[in-house]
Amino acid sequence: MPVTLTESAASRIKEFIKSDETLAGQDARLRVGVKGGGCSGFSYLLDLTAEPVGEMDEELEVSGVKVVIDQKSALYLEGTVIDYVSEGPLREGFVFKNPNATHTCGCGSSFSA
């Protein structure tokens, strides 16, 4: 499986979907991907969307959340665990534990492979 969501991450994503008025009544999904950039070479992408799944996308259900990953990003994300941490006002958000990353930046939002 390309990605896994911890219970904390899945719960937070479900909360975001419920609270997003633009997604109300739609088939919402979490789009996970990577793009070139960031201080280490690649940056992670997370986006809530109701757009149809593209022909180059893989859709799966992870912990009750529909997840869409494009084929190119799936290569870099294979085995990645996405967690949500809340450790006070300065450290709250999604954290990626990517076994393919050879280097990550200090904030954890970019990596090299």
C-alpha positions, 0 to 999 in steps of 0.5 A, a space after each residue: 500500500 503506498 500510504 498509511 494513515 494513523 488513526 489520528 491523521 484519519 480522524 483529523 482528515 474526516 473532521 476537515 471534510 465535515 467542516 468544509 462547506 465546499 465539500 458538503 454532499 460530495 464524494 470527498 477525497 484526500 489527494 496525496 502527492 509530491 512535487 519538485 521543490 522545498 529545501 530538500 528537493 521534493 515537497 509533500 502535497 495534501 489536498 481535499 478534493 471532490 474532483 473525479 479521479 484521473 486515469 493516472 491516479 490510484 484511489 484507495 481507502 485508508 482508515 475510512 478515508 478515500 485517498 488518491 495518489 498519482 502514479 508518479 507520486 506513488 513511487 516516492 510515497 510507497 510505505 509512507 505513514 502519514 500521522 497528525 501530531 498536536 504537541 502544543 501551538 508550535 508543533 501541530 500538523 501532518 507528519 510524513 514518515 517516508 522510508 524512501 526519503 534519504 534526507 528530510 528538512 528540519 520541518 519535515 515538509 520536504 525530502 530527497 530520495 
